[in-house]
Amino acid sequence: MRTELASEPGDADRPNEDFASVGLPASGQGGSVVVLDGVTPPKGGTGCLHSVPWFTARLGGALTELTVSLPDVPLVDALSRAIARTAGAHASTCDLSHPRTPQATVVVSRWSPETVEYLVLSDSALLVESPDRVVTPFLDDRLALLPRSALVTDALVDSTLRNKEGGFFTAAADPSVARRAVTGTLPRREVRALAALTDGATRWVERFGEGDWTDCFRLVRKEGPQALVDRVRTLERADSARSIPGRGKAHDDATVVYVEF
């Protein structure tokens, strides 16, 4: 088995809000990948004493432990338990009902000798390659499908769309959100390799249009996760130099995990 991981902050002066792990049980019979993209809050209060990196480390650590130690627990339930455990760690000090309480997108994949399970919540991505080199993206596209007019201000998004029916969902403090995730199970024999990416890395496809998901996967397989992050950084610098308005963050945290069976 080959595993590679690259994770880099968008700004060297700010902590990386992403989380990534690869869990390989001592039995050698399976494993899991967990990738979280912490949601950067706007200026102003979040109702929480803790940072986004604190939250992603707590949630990611819990989810890694649960997916490895409890292989028979469905991924939805593992995420629900991890959210509940993390919420319990700061419920007594923080307002977890605040719409900007620390939160994250989630990608999880877990494999056994027979199956490969997956879970995707919000706008990170899981790419799966079959033995005949066909690449399939597994995406939660609810945020991408929303009209731009609904996303004009943070206040509007928070009041009408964030973790609300008809909007989009992230892992915050409500364990029930786990059931909103995109999930499924594939036969292990149909999976040759997979890659989990935060949206700071999927920019190569979704923002800059340098290729499709198959091209992106081939780049990661051939040159490694860091090569994709480096190319995104080059594109971001060129984009910033052109001063194109309305493009969001100039540089975003970017994480890529590659697993080849």
C-alpha positions as a Markdown table, in Angstrom:
| # | Residue | x | y | z |
|---|---|---|---|---|
| 1 | Met | 0.0 | 0.0 | 0.0 |
| 2 | Arg | 1.2 | 3.5 | -0.9 |
| 3 | Thr | 0.0 | 6.5 | 1.1 |
| 4 | Glu | 1.1 | 10.2 | 0.6 |
| 5 | Leu | -0.1 | 13.3 | 2.2 |
| 6 | Ala | 0.5 | 17.1 | 1.7 |
| 7 | Ser | -1.1 | 19.9 | 3.7 |
| 8 | Glu | -0.1 | 23.5 | 3.5 |
| 9 | Pro | -1.6 | 26.7 | 5.0 |
| 10 | Gly | -2.7 | 29.3 | 2.5 |
| 11 | Asp | -0.9 | 32.0 | 4.5 |
| 12 | Ala | 2.4 | 31.3 | 6.4 |
| 13 | Asp | 1.3 | 33.8 | 9.0 |
| 14 | Arg | -1.9 | 31.9 | 9.9 |
| 15 | Pro | -2.3 | 28.3 | 11.2 |
| 16 | Asn | -3.5 | 25.6 | 8.9 |
| 17 | Glu | -7.2 | 25.0 | 9.5 |
| 18 | Asp | -7.2 | 21.7 | 7.6 |
| 19 | Phe | -6.8 | 18.3 | 9.2 |
| 20 | Ala | -5.6 | 15.0 | 7.6 |
| 21 | Ser | -4.9 | 11.5 | 8.8 |
| 22 | Val | -4.4 | 8.0 | 7.6 |
| 23 | Gly | -5.2 | 5.3 | 10.0 |
| 24 | Leu | -3.8 | 1.8 | 9.5 |
| 25 | Pro | -4.9 | -0.8 | 12.1 |
| 26 | Ala | -2.3 | -3.1 | 13.5 |
| 27 | Ser | -4.2 | -6.0 | 11.9 |
| 28 | Gly | -3.3 | -4.8 | 8.5 |
| 29 | Gln | -6.8 | -5.6 | 7.3 |
| 30 | Gly | -8.0 | -2.2 | 6.4 |
| 31 | Gly | -7.6 | 1.5 | 7.1 |
| 32 | Ser | -9.2 | 4.9 | 6.9 |
| 33 | Val | -8.5 | 8.4 | 5.6 |
| 34 | Val | -10.0 | 11.5 | 7.3 |
| 35 | Val | -9.7 | 15.0 | 5.8 |
| 36 | Leu | -11.3 | 18.1 | 7.3 |
| 37 | Asp | -11.3 | 21.7 | 6.0 |
| 38 | Gly | -12.0 | 24.1 | 8.8 |
| 39 | Val | -14.3 | 26.9 | 7.9 |
| 40 | Thr | -12.7 | 30.3 | 8.4 |
| 41 | Pro | -15.1 | 32.6 | 10.2 |
| 42 | Pro | -15.7 | 36.2 | 9.1 |
| 43 | Lys | -14.5 | 39.0 | 11.4 |
| 44 | Gly | -16.6 | 39.1 | 14.5 |
| 45 | Gly | -17.6 | 36.7 | 17.2 |
| 46 | Thr | -18.2 | 33.0 | 16.8 |
| 47 | Gly | -19.6 | 32.3 | 20.3 |
| 48 | Cys | -16.6 | 30.1 | 20.9 |
| 49 | Leu | -13.4 | 30.5 | 22.9 |
| 50 | His | -11.5 | 28.1 | 20.7 |
| 51 | Ser | -9.9 | 28.4 | 17.3 |
| 52 | Val | -10.8 | 26.5 | 14.1 |
| 53 | Pro | -7.6 | 24.5 | 14.3 |
| 54 | Trp | -8.5 | 23.4 | 17.8 |
| 55 | Phe | -11.9 | 22.2 | 16.5 |
| 56 | Thr | -10.5 | 20.4 | 13.5 |
| 57 | Ala | -7.9 | 18.7 | 15.6 |
| 58 | Arg | -10.5 | 17.5 | 18.1 |
| 59 | Leu | -13.0 | 16.4 | 15.5 |
| 60 | Gly | -10.4 | 14.8 | 13.2 |
| 61 | Gly | -8.7 | 13.0 | 16.0 |
| 62 | Ala | -12.0 | 11.6 | 17.3 |
| 63 | Leu | -13.1 | 10.6 | 13.8 |
| 64 | Thr | -9.8 | 8.9 | 13.0 |
| 65 | Glu | -10.0 | 6.9 | 16.3 |
| 66 | Leu | -13.6 | 5.9 | 15.7 |
| 67 | Thr | -13.2 | 4.8 | 12.1 |
| 68 | Val | -10.2 | 2.6 | 13.0 |
| 69 | Ser | -11.2 | 1.2 | 16.3 |
| 70 | Leu | -14.9 | 0.5 | 15.4 |
| 71 | Pro | -14.8 | -0.9 | 11.9 |
| 72 | Asp | -18.4 | -2.2 | 12.1 |
| 73 | Val | -19.9 | 1.2 | 13.0 |
| 74 | Pro | -21.2 | 3.0 | 9.8 |
| 75 | Leu | -19.3 | 6.1 | 8.8 |
| 76 | Val | -22.4 | 8.3 | 9.4 |
| 77 | Asp | -22.6 | 7.1 | 13.0 |
| 78 | Ala | -18.8 | 7.5 | 13.5 |
| 79 | Leu | -19.1 | 11.1 | 12.3 |
| 80 | Ser | -22.1 | 11.7 | 14.6 |
| 81 | Arg | -20.2 | 10.3 | 17.6 |
| 82 | Ala | -17.2 | 12.4 | 16.8 |
| 83 | Ile | -19.2 | 15.6 | 16.5 |
| 84 | Ala | -20.9 | 14.8 | 19.8 |
| 85 | Arg | -17.6 | 14.1 | 21.5 |
| 86 | Thr | -16.1 | 17.4 | 20.2 |
| 87 | Ala | -19.2 | 19.4 | 21.1 |
| 88 | Gly | -19.0 | 18.0 | 24.6 |
| 89 | Ala | -15.4 | 19.2 | 25.0 |
| 90 | His | -16.5 | 22.8 | 24.9 |
| 91 | Ala | -20.3 | 23.0 | 25.5 |
| 92 | Ser | -19.8 | 24.4 | 29.0 |
| 93 | Thr | -17.7 | 27.3 | 27.8 |
| 94 | Cys | -19.0 | 28.2 | 24.4 |
| 95 | Asp | -22.2 | 29.0 | 22.6 |
| 96 | Leu | -22.6 | 26.1 | 20.2 |
| 97 | Ser | -25.8 | 27.4 | 18.8 |
| 98 | His | -23.9 | 30.3 | 17.2 |
| 99 | Pro | -24.1 | 29.9 | 13.3 |
| 100 | Arg | -20.3 | 30.4 | 13.2 |
| 101 | Thr | -19.4 | 28.0 | 16.0 |
| 102 | Pro | -16.2 | 26.2 | 14.7 |
| 103 | Gln | -17.0 | 23.8 | 11.9 |
| 104 | Ala | -15.5 | 21.9 | 9.0 |
| 105 | Thr | -16.1 | 20.1 | 5.8 |
| 106 | Val | -15.5 | 16.3 | 6.0 |
| 107 | Val | -14.2 | 13.6 | 3.7 |
| 108 | Val | -13.8 | 10.0 | 5.1 |
| 109 | Ser | -13.0 | 6.8 | 3.4 |
| 110 | Arg | -12.5 | 3.5 | 5.1 |
| 111 | Trp | -11.5 | 0.2 | 3.6 |
| 112 | Ser | -11.5 | -3.5 | 4.5 |
| 113 | Pro | -10.6 | -6.5 | 2.4 |
| 114 | Glu | -14.1 | -6.5 | 1.0 |
| 115 | Thr | -15.3 | -2.9 | 0.8 |
| 116 | Val | -14.4 | 0.8 | 0.5 |
| 117 | Glu | -16.8 | 3.1 | 2.3 |
| 118 | Tyr | -17.0 | 6.9 | 1.8 |
| 119 | Leu | -18.6 | 9.9 | 3.3 |
| 120 | Val | -18.4 | 13.5 | 2.0 |
| 121 | Leu | -20.0 | 16.5 | 3.7 |
| 122 | Ser | -19.7 | 20.0 | 2.0 |
| 123 | Asp | -17.2 | 21.1 | -0.6 |
| 124 | Ser | -14.2 | 18.9 | -0.2 |
| 125 | Ala | -13.8 | 16.0 | -2.6 |
| 126 | Leu | -13.1 | 12.3 | -2.8 |
| 127 | Leu | -11.7 | 10.9 | -6.1 |
| 128 | Val | -11.7 | 7.1 | -6.6 |
| 129 | Glu | -9.8 | 5.3 | -9.4 |
| 130 | Ser | -10.9 | 1.9 | -10.6 |
| 131 | Pro | -8.5 | -0.8 | -11.8 |
| 132 | Asp | -9.1 | 0.2 | -15.4 |
| 133 | Arg | -8.1 | 3.8 | -14.5 |
| 134 | Val | -11.6 | 5.4 | -14.6 |
| 135 | Val | -11.8 | 8.2 | -12.0 |
| 136 | Thr | -15.1 | 8.9 | -10.2 |
| 137 | Pro | -15.5 | 12.0 | -8.1 |
| 138 | Phe | -17.7 | 11.8 | -5.0 |
| 139 | Leu | -18.9 | 15.3 | -4.2 |
| 140 | Asp | -21.5 | 17.1 | -2.0 |
| 141 | Asp | -22.4 | 19.8 | -4.5 |
| 142 | Arg | -25.2 | 21.5 | -2.5 |
| 143 | Leu | -23.1 | 24.7 | -1.9 |
| 144 | Ala | -21.9 | 24.8 | -5.6 |
| 145 | Leu | -25.5 | 24.6 | -6.8 |
| 146 | Leu | -26.8 | 27.6 | -4.8 |
| 147 | Pro | -27.3 | 30.8 | -6.8 |
| 148 | Arg | -24.7 | 33.5 | -6.3 |
| 149 | Ser | -27.4 | 35.9 | -5.3 |
| 150 | Ala | -27.9 | 33.8 | -2.1 |
| 151 | Leu | -24.3 | 34.1 | -1.1 |
| 152 | Val | -23.7 | 37.8 | -1.3 |
| 153 | Thr | -23.0 | 38.3 | 2.4 |
| 154 | Asp | -21.9 | 36.2 | 5.3 |
| 155 | Ala | -25.0 | 37.3 | 7.3 |
| 156 | Leu | -27.4 | 36.2 | 4.6 |
| 157 | Val | -25.6 | 32.8 | 4.3 |
| 158 | Asp | -25.6 | 32.3 | 8.0 |
| 159 | Ser | -29.3 | 33.2 | 8.5 |
| 160 | Thr | -30.7 | 31.3 | 5.5 |
| 161 | Leu | -28.4 | 28.6 | 4.2 |
| 162 | Arg | -25.7 | 27.4 | 6.6 |
| 163 | Asn | -26.7 | 24.1 | 8.1 |
| 164 | Lys | -30.3 | 24.7 | 7.0 |
| 165 | Glu | -32.7 | 22.8 | 4.8 |
| 166 | Gly | -32.4 | 24.0 | 1.2 |
| 167 | Gly | -28.8 | 25.2 | 1.9 |
| 168 | Phe | -25.7 | 23.3 | 2.7 |
| 169 | Phe | -24.3 | 21.4 | 5.7 |
| 170 | Thr | -21.0 | 21.3 | 7.6 |
| 171 | Ala | -19.8 | 19.4 | 10.7 |
| 172 | Ala | -20.3 | 21.8 | 13.6 |
| 173 | Ala | -22.0 | 21.0 | 16.9 |
| 174 | Asp | -25.1 | 19.1 | 15.8 |
| 175 | Pro | -24.5 | 15.3 | 15.5 |
| 176 | Ser | -27.5 | 14.8 | 13.3 |
| 177 | Val | -25.8 | 16.7 | 10.4 |
| 178 | Ala | -23.9 | 13.5 | 9.7 |
| 179 | Arg | -27.0 | 12.1 | 8.1 |
| 180 | Arg | -26.8 | 14.9 | 5.5 |
| 181 | Ala | -23.6 | 13.6 | 4.1 |
| 182 | Val | -23.1 | 11.9 | 0.7 |
| 183 | Thr | -22.3 | 8.3 | 1.5 |
| 184 | Gly | -21.8 | 4.9 | -0.2 |
| 185 | Thr | -20.0 | 1.6 | -0.3 |
| 186 | Leu | -17.9 | 0.2 | -3.2 |
| 187 | Pro | -16.5 | -3.4 | -3.6 |
| 188 | Arg | -12.8 | -3.3 | -2.7 |
| 189 | Arg | -12.0 | -5.1 | -6.0 |
| 190 | Glu | -13.4 | -2.0 | -7.9 |
| 191 | Val | -11.0 | 0.5 | -6.3 |
| 192 | Arg | -7.3 | 0.8 | -7.2 |
| 193 | Ala | -6.6 | 4.1 | -5.5 |
| 194 | Leu | -8.3 | 7.2 | -4.0 |
| 195 | Ala | -7.5 | 10.8 | -3.2 |
| 196 | Ala | -9.1 | 13.1 | -0.7 |
| 197 | Leu | -8.8 | 16.9 | -1.3 |
| 198 | Thr | -9.9 | 20.0 | 0.5 |
| 199 | Asp | -11.3 | 22.8 | -1.7 |
| 200 | Gly | -7.9 | 24.6 | -1.5 |
| 201 | Ala | -6.6 | 21.8 | -3.7 |
| 202 | Thr | -9.7 | 21.2 | -5.8 |
| 203 | Arg | -9.2 | 24.8 | -7.1 |
| 204 | Trp | -6.9 | 23.3 | -9.8 |
| 205 | Val | -10.1 | 21.9 | -11.3 |
| 206 | Glu | -13.0 | 24.0 | -10.0 |
| 207 | Arg | -11.5 | 27.5 | -10.0 |
| 208 | Phe | -8.7 | 27.5 | -12.5 |
| 209 | Gly | -9.9 | 24.9 | -14.9 |
| 210 | Glu | -6.5 | 23.3 | -15.5 |
| 211 | Gly | -8.1 | 19.9 | -16.1 |
| 212 | Asp | -10.9 | 17.6 | -15.1 |
| 213 | Trp | -11.0 | 15.3 | -12.1 |
| 214 | Thr | -9.3 | 12.5 | -14.1 |
| 215 | Asp | -6.4 | 14.9 | -15.0 |
| 216 | Cys | -6.2 | 16.0 | -11.3 |
| 217 | Phe | -6.0 | 12.4 | -10.1 |
| 218 | Arg | -3.4 | 11.5 | -12.6 |
| 219 | Leu | -1.3 | 14.4 | -11.5 |
| 220 | Val | -1.5 | 13.3 | -7.9 |
| 221 | Arg | -0.7 | 9.7 | -8.7 |
| 222 | Lys | 2.2 | 10.5 | -11.0 |
| 223 | Glu | 3.9 | 13.5 | -9.2 |
| 224 | Gly | 2.4 | 13.2 | -5.6 |
| 225 | Pro | 0.1 | 15.4 | -3.5 |
| 226 | Gln | 2.7 | 18.2 | -3.0 |
| 227 | Ala | 2.9 | 18.7 | -6.8 |
| 228 | Leu | -0.8 | 19.5 | -6.9 |
| 229 | Val | -0.5 | 22.0 | -4.0 |
| 230 | Asp | 2.5 | 23.6 | -5.7 |
| 231 | Arg | 0.6 | 24.1 | -9.0 |
| 232 | Val | -2.3 | 25.6 | -7.2 |
| 233 | Arg | 0.0 | 28.1 | -5.4 |
| 234 | Thr | 1.5 | 29.1 | -8.8 |
| 235 | Leu | -2.0 | 29.6 | -10.2 |
| 236 | Glu | -3.1 | 31.6 | -7.1 |
| 237 | Arg | -0.1 | 33.9 | -7.4 |
| 238 | Ala | -0.9 | 34.6 | -11.1 |
| 239 | Asp | -4.5 | 35.2 | -10.2 |
| 240 | Ser | -3.6 | 37.7 | -7.5 |
| 241 | Ala | -1.3 | 39.5 | -9.9 |
| 242 | Arg | -4.2 | 40.0 | -12.3 |
| 243 | Ser | -6.3 | 41.5 | -9.4 |
| 244 | Ile | -9.4 | 39.7 | -10.4 |
| 245 | Pro | -12.2 | 40.7 | -8.0 |
| 246 | Gly | -14.7 | 38.4 | -6.4 |
| 247 | Arg | -12.5 | 35.4 | -6.4 |
| 248 | Gly | -12.6 | 34.6 | -2.6 |
| 249 | Lys | -9.3 | 34.0 | -0.7 |
| 250 | Ala | -6.2 | 34.6 | -2.7 |
| 251 | His | -4.6 | 31.6 | -1.1 |
| 252 | Asp | -6.4 | 28.8 | 0.8 |
| 253 | Asp | -5.2 | 26.0 | 3.0 |
| 254 | Ala | -4.7 | 23.0 | 0.7 |
| 255 | Thr | -4.6 | 19.3 | 1.7 |
| 256 | Val | -4.3 | 16.2 | -0.5 |
| 257 | Val | -4.2 | 12.6 | 0.7 |
| 258 | Tyr | -3.4 | 9.8 | -1.8 |
| 259 | Val | -3.9 | 6.1 | -1.1 |
| 260 | Glu | -3.0 | 3.3 | -3.5 |
| 261 | Phe | -4.0 | -0.3 | -2.7 |
